[in-house]
Amino acid sequence: MTTLIWGALPYIAFVLLIAGTIWRFRYDKFGWTTRSSQIYESKLLNIASPVFHYGILFVLVGHIIGIFIPMSWTEKVHVSEHTYHLFSLYGGTFAGVLAVAGIFLLVYRRRTKAPVFRATTRNDKLMYVVLLGSLVLGMVAKLSHSTGDGYNYRESIGPWARSLFTLSPDTWRMEGVPVLYQIHAVVGMALIALVPFTRLVHMFSAPVQYLFRPYVVYRSRDPRQLASRPERRGWERTGS
């Protein structure tokens, strides 16, 4: 069972992520969308969507830092385990609460706005359940082992996760991990496998180029040029 869960399941989830994303891109390009429901209701969406997206982004960054940055790196910059634990506890809890609050607002919106609810699919419902479960389990696990310096997952879960990329998973590192952390990891892998088959796939189409777009320059038009007139050769001076 240890080999199956911590040695095989991560690769199964990863294969489903890659293969499912490729399949979705090739055969369901028109479905590669969040299926925006803003046309039905926008007031609550304008609050819930940013809250959720900022929260989940902070959660993702926290997981990347906690799992893929070894303890030796933080020790070299003189960040003690206690300092790291406090940062992880308060920062991670804040990010989790923000993401969960966003999900609750989005679910509330779907349940109370009939047109939005009718546009909700079974995949949407499954995605919300798994995503919410993963977030709540992560916060409960963190808060349940928060006394002192807390549970140091960077000595067990972190090395195990990094060993997956060497194709030689250290499954033994997960044997002494608290049950809540183990369940959180399993649900997280299930979420990774579900990404290509839900609206979460739109994360791979984030408009990154928007950050590097050229400035949009607005110019006022000369009132004398608003009426029709014969074309003039060459360039004409624009207004400011």
Sequence and secondary structure as in RCSB ss.txt:
>XXXX:A:sequence
MTTLIWGALPYIAFVLLIAGTIWRFRYDKFGWTTRSSQIYESKLLNIASPVFHYGILFVLVGHIIGIFIPMSWTE
KVHVSEHTYHLFSLYGGTFAGVLAVAGIFLLVYRRRTKAPVFRATTRNDKLMYVVLLGSLVLGMVAKLSHSTGDG
YNYRESIGPWARSLFTLSPDTWRMEGVPVLYQIHAVVGMALIALVPFTRLVHMFSAPVQYLFRPYVVYRSRDPRQ
LASRPERRGWERTGS
>XXXX:A:secstr
 HHIIIIIHHHHHHHHHHHHHHHHHHH GGG S    TTT  TTHHHHHHHHHHHHHHHHHHHHHHHHS HHHHH
HTT  HHHHHHHHHHHHHHHHHHHHHHHHHHHHHHHH HHHHHT  HHHHHHHHHHHHHHHHHHHHHHHT STT 
  GGGTHHHHHHHGGGT   GGGGTTS HHHHHHHHHHHHHHHHGGGSGGGGGGG  GGGGG          GGG
SS     SS      
